[in-house]
Amino acid sequence: MTDPSSEPVATIDAQAIWQSYLERETAREALFETLRPANQITIFDALITAGIVSLVVNFDGYGDSGQIESITAMGPDGEMALPEISIAYASPARADADDPVDRQPMPLAKAVETLCYDLLRQTHAGWENNDGAFGDFTFDVAARTIGLDHNDRYTAIESYAHQW
């Protein structure tokens, strides 16, 4: 019988693993930022073609879970349905993919959601954790801009102790 204490123990370089992770995430975020303008143009072009003048995307998250709650499209005469069309959308691919960019047709609603989730991760990573956050993205189609109204939730405790 062999003595387990005499066998070599594998060591893990946690610092190197963490550094590698940070480098991959930084590269992924940089790639997202290079792809975002073209994705926005594609989304806004589809919204203009559909006659949509504004789009409001509502999100809510807490307890380590979050989701897009609703997408409301407004036309010149009021609320209207988001068209069920597919558009070209480019996203950073999985780390093990041959091509760093995943290009695929995607339903417009899913492309809008994907863009909003990516923008949330970029600006407020962890928005869905603990007490969470909620808010709205507002797409101004004529100006081709996206505004974010983001609200963090938190529990505050003020404690006092006195001794005389």
Residue pairs with C-beta under 8 A, 6 or more apart in sequence:
24 95
28 92
29 122
31 92
31 100
31 101
32 91
32 92
32 118
32 122
33 122
35 90
35 91
35 92
35 101
36 115
36 118
38 90
39 89
39 90
39 111
39 115
40 115
40 144
40 146
41 144
42 87
42 88
42 89
42 111
43 87
43 108
43 111
43 112
43 115
43 139
44 139
44 141
44 144
46 83
46 85
46 87
46 108
47 55
47 73
47 139
47 141
48 141
50 73
50 80
50 82
50 83
50 85
51 75
51 76
51 80
52 73
52 74
52 75
52 80
52 82
52 141
53 74
53 75
53 76
53 141
53 142
54 73
54 74
54 138
54 139
54 140
54 141
55 71
55 72
55 73
55 74
55 82
55 112
55 137
55 138
55 139
55 141
56 70
56 71
56 72
56 74
56 136
56 137
56 138
56 139
57 68
57 70
57 71
57 72
57 112
57 113
57 116
57 136
57 137
57 138
57 139
58 68
58 69
58 70
58 71
58 72
58 134
58 135
58 136
59 66
59 67
59 68
59 69
59 116
59 120
59 127
59 133
59 134
59 135
59 136
59 137
60 66
60 67
60 69
60 132
60 133
60 134
61 67
61 127
61 128
61 129
61 132
61 133
61 134
62 128
62 130
62 131
62 132
62 133
62 153
63 128
63 130
63 132
64 128
64 129
64 130
65 128
66 120
66 127
66 128
66 132
66 133
68 113
68 116
68 117
71 82
71 109
71 112
71 113
72 79
73 79
73 80
73 81
73 82
74 80
82 108
82 109
82 112
83 108
84 107
84 108
84 109
85 107
85 108
86 105
86 106
86 107
86 108
87 105
87 106
87 108
87 111
88 103
88 104
88 105
88 106
89 103
89 104
89 105
89 106
89 111
89 114
90 101
90 102
90 103
91 101
91 102
91 114
91 118
92 100
92 101
92 102
93 99
93 100
93 101
93 102
94 102
106 114
112 139
115 146
116 137
119 137
119 146
119 148
120 127
120 150
123 148
123 150
124 133
124 150
124 152
127 133
127 150
127 152
130 154
131 152
131 153
131 154
131 155
132 152
132 153
133 150
133 151
133 152
133 153
134 151
134 153
135 148
135 149
135 150
135 151
136 148
136 149
137 146
137 147
137 148
137 149
138 146
138 147
138 148
138 149
139 145
139 146
140 146
140 147
